[in-house]
Amino acid sequence: MGATPGPAVTAGPGPRRLVGSLAITQTVGYGVLYYAFSVILGPMSTDLGISHTTAAGALTTAVLVAGLLSIPVGRRLDARGGHALMTTGSVVGSVAVLGWSQVHNALQLYVVFVFVGVASAMVLYEPAFAVVVAATDPQRRARALLGITLVAGFASSIFIPLTGQLVDRIDWRPALVVLAIALAALTIPLHAIGLRRTAAAPHHDRHLRRSTWVLRDPAFWLLAATFVLHGAALAVIAVHLVQYLITLGHPAVVAARLAGLLGLLSVTGRVVTTLSTRWLPMTTIVGLILVGQGAAMSLLPVVGRHLLGAIACLVLFGLGFGVASIATPAILLQRYGATGYGTIAGTLAAPILIAKATAPLGGALLAAALGYRTLVLLVAAACALAGLLLLAVQRIPVIRR
C-alpha cells in the first residue's frame, strides 16, 4: 500500500528551529484564541448583559468560520507555503483579541469572533502541520509533529489559569489586552522569522488535481466520518462532562479536577500512540484507542458515582483525547503522501470543525430532552463507531490513479 512520493523538500529552516517556533506559536495561539474564552465568558457576559449561551455562541461562530475556511487555506498553503499566511494570521488574531477587549454588545462580540475564526484557520494545527509536511524530510515528520503537539497540549494547562489570574487582578478587558500583546509579541516574529524560506510544493497544479482526486477514494470518506464522530464526541464531553459528574454526585470542585485529567492525559496518549507505531499501523492503534474510549464512556454511568470508578473511566477516555491531532496527518501522509497535503487536510478538517462547533449545542438539547446519561451513552457509541470505521480504512487498498 504505497502512496505517491511527496515532492522534494526545499531548503528552509532547520527542523529544530521550525519545530520550536511552531510549538510555541501553537501553544500561545490555542491558549489565547480558544482556551482563554472559558475564563472570560462569565465576567464578559455579566458586563455585556447577555446570557452565557449567547456569549458562548461567539466561540461557536469562530470555529464554524475556521471550518469553512479550511479548504481555501489548505489550497493557499499548497500554492504558496505557510510563511506569509501564518504571519498574517498572527496579525489578524492579535488585532481581533484586542478588538474583543473593546466590545460592548453581542453584535460587536460576534463580529470580532468572525475574525478570531479567520485567524484560527490561518495559524492553528492544520496550517502548522502543512508547513511541517512541506519543509521536513519524511523520516523527521513524525517526530516533528509529535514535538509540536506535545508542547501545544499544555496550552489549556498554561492559559486557563494564567487568564484566570489576569482577570482576577485587572478584570477581563485589560486581561485581553495583555493576551493580545502576548499573542502578537510571540507569534508574529516566530512566524515571520521561524517560517522564512519554507516554500510551497513544486508543481502545485498537478498536486491540486491529485488532492481533488482523493475524494473518489472511499477510505477518505470513512476517515471523514471517523473524525467527525470523534470530534463531535470530544466537543460534547469537553463542555458537558463537569455537569454530568456533578449529577453523579461529585462536588463541583472534584468534578472540575476530574475533567482536568483529560488535558494532561491527552499528552500521554500522543506519546503512547507515536511509540506504538513501531509495532502496529497508526490506523490500528488509533482505532483501538477510540473503541476503548467508547468502552470507558459506556462504563461511566455504571461506576462513575464512585471516585475511583470515575477516575478509571476518565483515564482510559483521556488517553484518546488528543490522538486525532497526531493521527490525522500521519494517516493522510501514509495513504496519500505529501502531494497536495494542505488541500487534502483542509478538505478533511472542514466537516470536523463544523461538527466540533455544533456538537455542544446539540448535546445540550439532547441532555435537556433525554438526560445526561443518554447523552454520555451516545458519546460512547460515537467513539466506538469511529474506532470501527477507522479499523475498516486499512482494509481498503490505496487506489492508484
C-alpha positions as CSV (number, residue, x, y, z in Angstrom):
1,M,0.0,0.0,0.0
2,G,2.3,2.7,-1.1
3,A,1.4,6.3,-1.6
4,T,2.9,8.5,-4.3
5,P,6.1,10.0,-3.0
6,G,5.9,13.6,-1.9
7,P,7.8,16.5,-3.6
8,A,11.4,17.1,-2.8
9,V,11.8,19.3,0.3
10,T,13.3,22.7,-0.5
11,A,15.9,24.3,1.7
12,G,14.4,26.0,4.7
13,P,14.8,26.5,8.4
14,G,16.4,23.7,10.4
15,P,14.0,21.2,11.8
16,R,14.7,22.2,15.4
17,R,14.0,25.9,14.7
18,L,10.9,25.1,12.8
19,V,9.5,22.7,15.4
20,G,10.5,25.1,18.2
21,S,8.8,28.1,16.5
22,L,5.6,26.2,15.8
23,A,5.4,24.6,19.2
24,I,5.5,28.0,20.8
25,T,3.0,29.6,18.4
26,Q,0.6,26.7,18.6
27,T,0.6,26.8,22.4
28,V,0.1,30.6,22.5
29,G,-2.4,30.5,19.6
30,Y,-4.6,27.9,21.2
31,G,-4.2,29.4,24.6
32,V,-5.3,32.9,23.6
33,L,-7.7,32.2,20.6
34,Y,-9.5,29.3,22.2
35,Y,-8.9,28.3,25.8
36,A,-9.0,31.8,27.3
37,F,-12.6,32.2,26.3
38,S,-13.8,29.8,29.0
39,V,-12.4,32.1,31.7
40,I,-13.5,35.3,30.1
41,L,-17.1,34.0,29.5
42,G,-18.5,34.7,32.9
43,P,-17.3,38.2,33.6
44,M,-17.8,39.2,30.0
45,S,-21.4,38.0,29.9
46,T,-22.2,39.9,33.1
47,D,-20.6,43.1,31.8
48,L,-22.3,43.0,28.4
49,G,-25.7,42.0,29.9
50,I,-26.1,38.9,27.8
51,S,-26.6,35.2,28.7
52,H,-23.8,32.7,28.8
53,T,-25.4,30.9,25.9
54,T,-25.4,34.0,23.7
55,A,-21.8,34.7,24.6
56,A,-20.7,31.1,24.0
57,G,-22.2,31.3,20.5
58,A,-19.4,33.7,19.6
59,L,-16.8,30.9,20.0
60,T,-19.1,28.6,18.0
61,T,-19.1,31.2,15.3
62,A,-15.3,31.3,15.3
63,V,-15.0,27.5,15.0
64,L,-17.5,27.5,12.1
65,V,-15.6,30.2,10.3
66,A,-12.4,28.3,10.7
67,G,-14.1,25.2,9.3
68,L,-15.5,27.0,6.3
69,L,-12.0,28.5,5.5
70,S,-10.0,25.3,6.0
71,I,-10.3,24.3,2.3
72,P,-9.2,27.6,0.7
73,V,-6.5,27.9,3.4
74,G,-5.2,24.5,2.5
75,R,-5.1,25.3,-1.2
76,R,-3.2,28.5,-0.4
77,L,-0.7,26.6,1.7
78,D,-0.1,24.2,-1.2
79,A,0.3,27.0,-3.6
80,R,2.4,29.5,-1.7
81,G,3.5,27.9,1.6
82,G,2.8,29.0,5.1
83,H,5.2,31.9,5.8
84,A,3.1,34.8,4.7
85,L,-0.2,33.2,5.6
86,M,0.6,32.3,9.2
87,T,2.4,35.6,9.8
88,T,-0.7,37.5,8.5
89,G,-2.9,35.2,10.6
90,S,-1.0,36.2,13.7
91,V,-1.6,39.8,13.0
92,V,-5.3,39.2,12.4
93,G,-5.6,37.2,15.6
94,S,-3.8,39.8,17.7
95,V,-6.0,42.6,16.4
96,A,-9.1,40.5,16.9
97,V,-8.3,39.8,20.5
98,L,-7.5,43.5,21.1
99,G,-10.9,44.3,19.5
100,W,-12.5,41.7,21.7
101,S,-11.4,43.7,24.7
102,Q,-13.4,46.7,23.4
103,V,-16.8,45.1,22.6
104,H,-19.9,46.5,24.3
105,N,-22.7,44.3,22.9
106,A,-23.4,40.9,21.4
107,L,-23.2,42.1,17.8
108,Q,-19.7,43.5,18.2
109,L,-18.7,40.3,20.0
110,Y,-19.8,38.1,17.1
111,V,-18.1,40.4,14.5
112,V,-14.9,40.1,16.4
113,F,-15.1,36.4,16.6
114,V,-15.6,36.1,12.9
115,F,-12.0,37.4,12.7
116,V,-10.9,35.1,15.5
117,G,-12.2,32.3,13.3
118,V,-10.3,33.7,10.3
119,A,-7.1,33.9,12.3
120,S,-7.6,30.3,13.7
121,A,-7.9,28.9,10.2
122,M,-4.6,30.6,9.3
123,V,-2.4,29.8,12.3
124,L,-3.5,26.7,14.3
125,Y,-2.8,23.0,13.8
126,E,-3.9,22.4,10.1
127,P,-1.6,25.1,8.6
128,A,1.2,24.3,11.0
129,F,1.1,20.7,10.0
130,A,1.1,21.5,6.3
131,V,4.2,23.6,6.8
132,V,6.0,20.8,8.6
133,V,5.0,18.3,5.8
134,A,6.3,20.6,3.1
135,A,9.5,21.6,5.0
136,T,10.8,18.4,6.6
137,D,12.2,15.2,5.4
138,P,9.8,12.2,5.6
139,Q,11.9,10.5,8.2
140,R,11.6,13.5,10.6
141,R,8.0,14.4,10.1
142,A,6.5,12.1,12.8
143,R,8.9,13.4,15.4
144,A,8.4,17.0,14.4
145,L,4.6,16.7,14.6
146,L,4.8,14.9,17.9
147,G,7.1,17.6,19.3
148,I,4.7,20.4,18.3
149,T,1.6,18.6,19.7
150,L,3.3,17.6,22.9
151,V,4.1,21.2,23.8
152,A,0.8,22.6,22.5
153,G,-1.0,20.0,24.6
154,F,-0.2,22.1,27.6
155,A,-2.0,25.2,26.2
156,S,-5.0,24.8,28.4
157,S,-3.0,24.0,31.4
158,I,-1.0,27.2,30.9
159,F,-3.5,29.7,29.6
160,I,-6.7,28.9,31.6
161,P,-5.0,29.5,35.0
162,L,-3.0,32.4,33.5
163,T,-6.1,34.1,32.2
164,G,-7.9,33.5,35.5
165,Q,-5.1,35.3,37.3
166,L,-5.2,38.2,34.9
167,V,-9.0,38.5,35.2
168,D,-8.8,38.3,39.0
169,R,-6.2,41.1,39.2
170,I,-7.0,43.5,36.4
171,D,-10.5,42.5,35.1
172,W,-11.4,40.8,31.8
173,R,-10.9,43.8,29.4
174,P,-7.3,44.6,30.4
175,A,-6.6,40.8,30.6
176,L,-7.5,40.6,26.9
177,V,-5.2,43.5,26.1
178,V,-2.3,41.6,27.8
179,L,-3.2,38.4,25.9
180,A,-3.3,40.3,22.6
181,I,0.1,41.8,23.2
182,A,1.5,38.3,24.2
183,L,0.0,36.8,21.1
184,A,1.5,39.5,18.8
185,A,4.9,39.5,20.6
186,L,5.4,35.8,20.4
187,T,3.6,34.6,17.2
188,I,4.2,37.3,14.7
189,P,8.1,37.3,14.8
190,L,8.2,33.5,15.2
191,H,6.1,33.0,12.1
192,A,7.8,35.8,10.2
193,I,11.4,34.6,11.1
194,G,10.9,30.9,12.0
195,L,9.0,30.0,8.8
196,R,11.1,32.1,6.5
197,R,12.2,30.1,3.4
198,T,9.6,27.5,3.9
199,A,8.2,27.0,0.4
200,A,5.2,25.7,-1.4
201,A,5.5,22.3,-3.1
202,P,6.6,22.4,-6.7
203,H,4.1,21.5,-9.5
204,H,1.2,22.9,-7.5
205,D,-1.4,22.5,-10.2
206,R,-0.6,18.8,-10.6
207,H,-0.8,18.3,-6.8
208,L,-4.1,20.1,-6.7
209,R,-5.6,17.7,-9.2
210,R,-4.3,14.8,-7.1
211,S,-5.8,16.3,-3.9
212,T,-9.2,16.6,-5.7
213,W,-8.9,13.0,-7.0
214,V,-8.7,11.5,-3.4
215,L,-12.3,12.5,-3.0
216,R,-13.1,9.4,-5.1
217,D,-11.3,7.2,-2.5
218,P,-13.9,5.5,-0.2
219,A,-11.4,5.4,2.6
220,F,-11.3,9.3,2.6
221,W,-15.0,9.4,3.4
222,L,-14.5,6.8,6.1
223,L,-11.8,8.9,7.6
224,A,-14.1,11.9,7.5
225,A,-16.9,10.0,9.2
226,T,-14.4,8.7,11.8
227,F,-13.1,12.1,12.8
228,V,-16.4,13.9,12.6
229,L,-17.9,11.4,15.0
230,H,-14.9,11.5,17.3
231,G,-14.5,15.3,17.1
232,A,-18.2,15.8,17.9
233,A,-18.0,13.3,20.9
234,L,-14.9,15.1,22.3
235,A,-16.6,18.5,21.9
236,V,-19.7,17.3,23.8
237,I,-17.5,15.9,26.6
238,A,-15.4,19.0,26.9
239,V,-18.5,21.1,27.5
240,H,-20.8,18.8,29.4
241,L,-18.5,16.5,31.4
242,V,-18.3,18.6,34.6
243,Q,-22.1,18.9,34.8
244,Y,-22.6,15.2,34.3
245,L,-20.1,14.4,37.0
246,I,-22.0,16.7,39.3
247,T,-25.2,14.9,38.5
248,L,-23.4,11.6,39.5
249,G,-22.9,13.1,43.0
250,H,-19.4,14.6,42.8
251,P,-18.8,18.1,44.3
252,A,-18.2,20.8,41.7
253,V,-14.6,21.2,42.6
254,V,-13.9,17.5,42.3
255,A,-15.8,17.3,39.0
256,A,-13.6,20.1,37.6
257,R,-10.4,18.4,38.7
258,L,-11.6,15.1,37.2
259,A,-12.3,16.8,33.9
260,G,-8.8,18.4,34.1
261,L,-7.4,14.9,33.8
262,L,-8.3,14.9,30.1
263,G,-5.9,17.6,29.1
264,L,-3.0,16.1,30.9
265,L,-3.7,12.6,29.6
266,S,-4.1,13.8,26.0
267,V,-0.3,14.4,26.0
268,T,0.4,10.9,27.4
269,G,-1.9,9.5,24.7
270,R,0.0,11.2,21.9
271,V,3.3,9.8,23.2
272,V,1.9,6.3,23.6
273,T,0.3,6.4,20.1
274,T,3.5,7.5,18.4
275,L,5.7,5.0,20.2
276,S,3.2,2.2,19.4
277,T,3.7,2.8,15.6
278,R,6.9,0.7,15.9
279,W,4.7,-2.4,16.2
280,L,1.3,-1.5,14.7
281,P,0.0,0.7,11.9
282,M,-1.3,4.1,13.1
283,T,-4.9,3.3,11.9
284,T,-4.9,0.1,14.0
285,I,-3.6,1.9,17.1
286,V,-6.0,4.8,17.0
287,G,-9.0,2.6,16.0
288,L,-8.4,0.5,19.1
289,I,-8.0,3.6,21.3
290,L,-11.3,5.1,20.0
291,V,-13.1,1.8,20.7
292,G,-11.5,1.9,24.2
293,Q,-12.9,5.4,24.7
294,G,-16.3,4.1,23.8
295,A,-16.0,1.4,26.4
296,A,-14.8,3.9,29.0
297,M,-17.7,6.2,28.5
298,S,-20.3,3.4,28.5
299,L,-19.0,2.4,31.9
300,L,-19.0,5.9,33.4
301,P,-22.8,5.8,34.2
302,V,-22.3,2.5,35.9
303,V,-19.2,3.1,38.0
304,G,-18.8,6.8,37.9
305,R,-20.6,7.6,41.1
306,H,-17.6,6.2,42.9
307,L,-14.4,8.4,42.7
308,L,-12.1,5.6,41.7
309,G,-14.6,4.4,39.1
310,A,-14.8,7.9,37.6
311,I,-11.0,8.2,37.6
312,A,-10.6,4.9,35.9
313,C,-13.1,5.7,33.1
314,L,-11.6,9.2,32.5
315,V,-8.0,7.9,32.4
316,L,-8.9,5.4,29.7
317,F,-11.0,8.1,27.9
318,G,-8.3,10.8,28.3
319,L,-5.6,8.7,26.6
320,G,-7.5,9.2,23.3
321,F,-8.4,12.8,23.9
322,G,-5.6,14.2,21.8
323,V,-4.8,11.4,19.4
324,A,-6.6,12.8,16.5
325,S,-4.2,15.7,16.2
326,I,-1.2,13.4,15.8
327,A,-3.1,10.6,13.9
328,T,-4.7,12.7,11.2
329,P,-1.5,13.9,9.5
330,A,0.2,10.5,9.9
331,I,-2.7,8.6,8.3
332,L,-3.1,11.1,5.5
333,L,0.6,11.0,4.7
334,Q,0.7,7.2,4.9
335,R,-2.2,6.9,2.5
336,Y,-1.8,9.8,0.1
337,G,1.8,11.0,0.5
338,A,2.8,14.7,0.9
339,T,1.4,15.7,-2.5
340,G,-1.3,18.3,-2.1
341,Y,-1.3,17.7,1.7
342,G,-2.6,21.2,2.6
343,T,-5.7,20.8,0.4
344,I,-6.4,17.2,1.4
345,A,-6.0,18.1,5.1
346,G,-8.1,21.2,4.8
347,T,-10.9,19.3,3.0
348,L,-10.9,16.7,5.8
349,A,-10.8,19.4,8.5
350,A,-13.9,21.3,7.2
351,P,-16.6,18.9,8.3
352,I,-14.7,18.0,11.5
353,L,-14.5,21.6,12.7
354,I,-18.2,22.2,11.8
355,A,-19.1,19.1,13.9
356,K,-17.0,20.4,16.8
357,A,-18.7,23.8,16.6
358,T,-22.2,22.5,16.6
359,A,-22.0,19.4,18.8
360,P,-22.0,21.1,22.2
361,L,-25.3,22.8,21.4
362,G,-26.7,19.5,20.1
363,G,-25.5,17.8,23.2
364,A,-27.3,20.4,25.4
365,L,-30.5,19.9,23.5
366,L,-30.2,16.1,23.9
367,A,-29.4,16.3,27.6
368,A,-32.4,18.5,28.2
369,A,-34.7,16.1,26.3
370,L,-33.2,12.7,27.2
371,G,-30.9,13.3,30.2
372,Y,-27.2,13.3,30.6
373,R,-26.9,9.5,31.0
374,T,-28.3,9.1,27.5
375,L,-26.0,11.8,26.1
376,V,-23.0,10.1,27.6
377,L,-24.0,6.7,26.1
378,L,-24.4,8.4,22.7
379,V,-20.9,9.8,23.1
380,A,-19.7,6.2,23.9
381,A,-21.4,4.8,20.8
382,A,-19.9,7.6,18.6
383,C,-16.4,6.9,19.8
384,A,-16.8,3.1,19.4
385,L,-18.3,3.5,15.9
386,A,-15.5,5.9,14.9
387,G,-12.9,3.3,16.0
388,L,-14.6,0.6,14.0
389,L,-14.7,2.8,10.9
390,L,-11.0,3.6,11.3
391,L,-10.1,0.0,11.6
392,A,-12.1,-0.6,8.3
393,V,-10.0,2.1,6.5
394,Q,-6.8,-0.1,6.4
395,R,-8.7,-2.8,4.7
396,I,-9.4,-0.6,1.7
397,P,-6.5,-0.7,-0.8
398,V,-5.0,2.6,-2.0
399,I,-6.4,3.5,-5.3
400,R,-3.8,4.3,-7.8
401,R,-4.6,7.0,-10.3
